[in-house]
Amino acid sequence: MSSIDSFYGSVKIQQQFIKQLEEIKKEKILELINLLAGFILDETGRTKVIYGIAEGRSALALYDFLQQSVKYENIYPVTLDDPIRRYIDPGKENLVIAATGSGETKGVLRYLEDAFKLNVPVVLITANVNSRAYSMVSEYDNGFIFDIEPLKGISNKNLAALGSEFELKLCVLLNAIIPELYHHDPGKDADKYYSTLEHIARNAGLLMDIDPAHLDEWSDKVLNRRGNYVVDGVSRSGFVANAFGMRLTHLGRNVFMRDGPTTPAFLRGDAYLPITGSGNTREIIEGAIKAKLRGADIFPITVNKSSKLTGLMESWGYTKNIMFVPISQEDMDMYREKEASKILAAKSVQTRPSISELNSYIFTNAFIALGMDMLGVSEKYLAQKHV
């Protein structure tokens, strides 16, 4: 199998992960939907706090869901990474959503113990029914568990590089539940959940249409270098960028998030890898200009061929450095905003479906599978680098 074949093979396996979520029984899905809807849609008028408890890429997938919960004015999402507030306030209505594929993440276990002491309702999403977290929440009177079974029979684990399965399923599951919460009638069907899954799976299939010659050239330019890798993204694209950066680190690359506290200035030979659905995000445009001025190479991952970033890259003669991640035309129609920034955005943008982010996430997962093959990196090596 060639490196390019590894990419397309990984896309197919990730499609299987998504389709497996369609096989979950309706009763099980409705139980989770009704629980979340009961908390989020209950019109008590009180501020409700959702605490996202997770680490690593599971946290990034969970945070994508928490960000979309801001549609509701009385919902206040909090994460472990929040520098302003992370402590449970017994005077408010609280809900803990914990996510851990292994069920053994030490940080998650410690926060679960804290939640138990305060009798806060806990929702645990895990892939391991034999884990410590599963056992703890099973024995807790105010707990609920949603388990996502691992897909059996994967012949090449490298195509689902180190932890991709649970994080992708978690992100897709929560994105498919969101439309049910926006328009939910408790106790009824879960049709929107299943139709959203079908829509996400169809979009994922479009990645098979990426031109192999361009992918081969792009991958060679990205991976065959000695400089630093600087990944970038804003909002939900930032979650994808963080996950991508973690995976590049597993490949043995020296990776930073732009504007991170230890991120050095761009140098000639560095690779700047911004992920942006719209291609119009102000911070990304600024990052690309800084990278160009300092001689770094720019490799955008975007869905929008008619964006400011695309125009910039074309004017610099770097069109071949762009990786366009395909999504359906109906999803492309949402990218009309030309002045996007992390603080100035319409609520319609903040609460839109995460199709571009999901396809970018699947693309970066598949790119890591390609990179493992190209660089001769084993799953065991990735595990050594994994925190």
NORWOGI-V799825 format. One record per pair of residues at least 6 apart in sequence whose C-alpha atoms are under 6 Angstrom apart, sorted by sequence separation. I is the first residue (numbers start at 1). J is the second residue. If there is no record, write none. Layout:
I;J
I;J
//
This chain:
80;86
137;143
249;255
313;319
256;263
233;241
232;241
231;241
66;77
180;192
177;193
176;193
123;143
127;147
176;196
121;142
122;143
123;144
124;145
125;146
126;147
127;148
176;197
303;324
121;143
123;145
125;147
127;149
299;321
300;322
301;323
302;324
303;325
299;322
302;325
303;326
97;122
99;124
101;126
103;128
230;255
232;257
266;291
271;296
277;302
49;75
95;121
96;122
97;123
98;124
99;125
100;126
101;127
102;128
228;254
229;255
230;256
231;257
232;258
270;296
271;297
272;298
273;299
274;300
275;301
276;302
277;303
278;304
47;74
48;75
49;76
50;77
51;78
52;79
97;124
99;126
230;257
267;294
268;295
269;296
271;298
273;300
275;302
280;307
48;76
49;77
51;79
103;131
104;132
230;258
266;294
268;296
279;307
280;308
267;296
103;133
279;309
237;275
237;276
229;270
231;272
233;274
227;269
228;270
229;271
230;272
231;273
232;274
233;275
227;270
231;274
50;94
54;98
48;93
49;94
50;95
51;96
52;97
53;98
54;99
48;94
50;96
54;108
278;335
280;338
282;340
281;340
282;341
280;340
281;341
101;166
277;356
58;167
61;171
206;326
237;357
240;361
203;327
250;382
250;385
37;181
10;159
34;186
204;359
64;236
60;239
57;243
159;369
68;351
11;366
10;366
7;366
7;367
7;370
6;370
3;370
3;373
3;374
//
